[in-house]
């Protein structure tokens, strides 16, 4: 994407992983590189939790990562084997699913990072996320029959693709029940026992108590793990504290985030059912000021790996001249 500025070691990190693990694609992570508003702050935390916690867990469960469109490295021969479907709302995801049907080996590499700009307003953010939701739903309807009938995929791969595609709706439903409903019930119980009954102990019942206890433990574990990752991976103390606070705020705001996702899915399914998908809308971005402009960017290129790489120097942690890096821009 035009607003992406890969980190200095991003492409080297992806390339080393691609060659070392004999993969077809390595998908890196994204963060918000500029912008001081509260929305940018939360989006940056969301991206961190997504790329460093949620996607690696998805990869373990689904036996594969997926291509997200930006900050990824592909082998040239695989890219030449198929074209992008420009009718898809998320052509990167659609391309990725077709590649996975061909048994492409795709893995996430969160350490390969690229900074992008946040949408400038809540309206732009909603339009972006609605397009993403429609894209995932569109791809699900387009390819689930092919996934279920594929003879090239083993049971684990099929389960992984079911987990990525239609299982999203089930996971959203259970998240809604577990997080939102649990929050509402717990809040009502607190108000009822402390204000209506004026301190008199009232039990919610063993099943609800156990469920709430498990939810609290899960939330505490998730926040702790994400905060520790933020503290370990960010380069400066200020960035460590900023991201750690953002992760805590984003995680505690999970009920609102899940409701937002529900609105997007319902709107997406309605528009797909009624044929009101519309055209591909380019997401507006916050333009950095002259003082914020990042002059260290290496340019807006999509890089792909040449057919075969036999030189082991790409795997060594030593500096390479530009002419020695087996990449070309397209």
N, C-alpha and C positions, 0 to 999 in steps of 0.2 A: 504494500500500500504506500501511497505517496507520502504519508505523514510519518512513516516508520524510519527510525534511526537505530540500526543495530549497534549493540555495544561492540567495543573494539575486538573482543575475543569471541563474539557470538558465532561467526561463521566457522572459525577454527574449531570451536567446541563441537558444533554440529557435525562438521566434516569428520573429525576424529571418531565420533560415535558412529557415524554412517559406515565408515570403513572398518572400524574395529569390530562392530557387531554384524557386519555384512547385511545392512538394512537397505531398503528401497527409499525410505524417507525418514527424516528426523524433523520433528516439529518442536520449535523452541517456544519460549514464553513471551508475554507482552506485559509492559507496565506503562503507566502514565508518566511521560518524561517532563511535561511542563503543565503549569496550571495550578493556581493556589486556591481555587474555590472548594467548597465543601463537597460538591458532587464529584469533582476530580479526585479528591481525597478518598472518598468511598469507593469509586471505581477502581482506583489503584489497589486498594485493599481487597476488593472482590477479585481482581485479576490474580493477585498473589495467592489467595486461598484456592482459586480455581486451578491455576497452573501447578502449584506446588503441593496441594493436598488432594483436591478432587480428581484431577486428571490422572495422576499416578495411581490413585486407588482404582479408577475406571480401567486403567491399563492392566492392572493385576487381575481384576474380575473379568474383563473382556478379552484378555490375551492380545490386545492391540491398542495402539494409539490411533489418532486420525489427523488428517491434514487440515489446518485451520485457515489457510490462505496467505498468511504472512509469516516471515521469519522461519522459513522451512527450507531444507535442502533435499532435493530429489536427485535420483540418478537419471541421466539424460535419456537412456533407452526406455525407461518406464514412461517418462513424459511424452515421448514420441509415440507410444503405443496407443494413446487415447487422447481425445480432445475435451476441452471444457464444454459443458452444456450451458450456453448463455441464456437459456430460458429459465434456469433455476434461480431462485432468490438467493440461495447460498451455493454458488457454483463450486466453491472449494469443497464443501461437505459432500456435494453430489459426486464430484470427481473422486473424493476420498473413498466413498462407499463403493463405487465401481472398481477402484483399485483394490480394495479389500476383497471384493468378489473374485478378483484375480490373484488372491493370496499375497498381496503386497505386504511387505514387512515394514510397519510404521511404528515408531516409538516416540514418546515424549522426552524432551531434554530441557527441563525448566531452566537449567543453568545457562542455556543459550538464550540471551535476553535481547529484546528490542523495545525501544520506547516509542510510544505513539501519542497523539493528542486526543484529549477527551472531547466529546460533543459539547458544543457551547451552551446548550440549554436543555431543560427537561424535555421539551418537545422533540428536539433532535435525538435525544437519548431514547425516548419512547419509539420513535420511528425506526431507529437503528435496531433496537431489541425486538420490535415487532417483525421486522424483516428477517432477523435471525430465527425467530420462532416459526414464521411461515416457511423459511427455508428448511429447517429440521423436519417440520411436519410434512412438507412437500416431498422431501427425500424419503421419508418413512413410507408414505403411500406409493411412491414410485418404485421402491426397491425391495420391500419386505417379501413380496412373492418370490423374487429371484433369490433372496437370502434363504428362505425356507426350502426352496427346491434345489439349491445348489448342491452339486455332487463333489465340488472341489473343496468345500469347507468342511472341516471336522466339527464334531459336536461342540467343542469348546469355542471355536471361532463363531459358529452360529449363535451360541448363547451370548457371546460377547456383543455381536451385532444386534441381537434382540435387546440386550441391555442398553445399548447406545440409542436405539431408535424407539420402538413402541413402549419399552419399559420406562421411558422418561415420564410418560403420563402416569403410570402407576406410582413411580417414585414421588412425583409431585403430589399425588393424592395422599399418599401415606405421610409425606412431610406436612401437608396441610393438616391432616388429622392429628399427627403427633406433636407438631410444634405450635401451630396456631390454636387448635382446640385445647391442647394441654395448657397453653398460656392463659387462655380464657377461663378454663375450669379452675386452674390454680389461683388466678386473680380473684375470681368470684368466691372461692373458698376462703381466701385471706380476708376479703371484705366481710363475708358472712360471719366468720368466726371471731373477728376482732371488733366489728362495729355493730352488726345486727344482733349477734348473740352476746356481745360485750365480754369477750374473753373466754367464753365457755368452749371447751374443746369439742370439735365435731370432726369426725373422720370421713374421708372421702371413700373409704372402702379399700380393701387390700389391693385389688387389681389396679386401681387408679394410682394408689400410693406407690406401688412397685413401678408402674409405667413412668410416673413423674420422677422417681429416683433414678431410673435408667436414663431418662432424657437429660436430667441435670448432670449426671456423670459424663454422658456423651458430649454435652456442650462444654463442660469444663476441660475434658480431654482435648477436644478439637481446638478450643481457644489456646490452651497451653502449647500444643504442638505447633500451631501456626505462629504463635508469638515467638517461640524458641527458634523456628526457622527464620523468621524475620530478623531476629537479633543476630543470628549466626551469619546470614547471607548479605545483609546490607553493609556497605563500606564505611559509613561514618556514623557517629553517635546520633546526630540529628536525624538521619534517615532511618536508623534503627528504631528510635523512639516514635517517629512519625508513623512508620508502617505498623509498629506494634499496637499503637493506639488505634489506628485505622482498622486493623484486624479485629481487635476487641469490639469496636463500635459496629463493624459489619456483622460479626457473628451474633452479637446481642440483638441486632436488628433483623435477625432471620425471619421472624413472623411477617414483617412488612415485605421483605424480599420475596418470600414464598407467595404471598398474596399478589405481588406484582407479577411474578411468573405465571400465576394462575390466570390473571387478566390477559396476559399476552397469549397464552395457549388458547383460551376461549375465543379471543378475538381472531387469532390465526385460523383456528378450525372453522369458524364462521365464515371468514373470507374465502377460505379454500372451498368450502361447501357451496358457497353462492357464486363462485367464479370471479370474485372481486379481488384477485391477487394484485393487480396493478403492475406497473413497470418497476424496474430496479431503481431504487432511490439512493443516490450518493449521500453518505452521511456527512453533514457539516462538521467542521472541526474548529476548536479554539485556535486562532492564529497567535503564535507567540510574538511578543514585542521584539523590537530590535535588540534590546538588551538580553532577551531570553533565547535568541536564535542560537542553536547549537552548531558551531562551525566544525565540530569534530566528526560530523556524520560522514560516512563513506559513500553516500549517494543512495538514490532510490533505484535499486536493481533487484531483479529476481535472479538468484543464482541457482544453477543446476550443475551437477557433477558429470564429468565426462564419462564415456562408456565404461572404461575399466581403469582402475587405479592400482598399479603394481608397485609404486614407489612407497616404501614404508616410512619415508620421511614425514608424510602427513600425519603419522601416528605419534611422532616424537614431540615432546614438549620443548621445541626449540624454535627460535624465530625463523620464518621463511620470507624470502623476498616475494613481492607480488607475482613475479613471473613464475615462481615455483609452486604457487598454490593452484592445484588442478581444478580451477573453476572458470567458468566463462559467463558473461552476462547475456541475457536474451531479452 
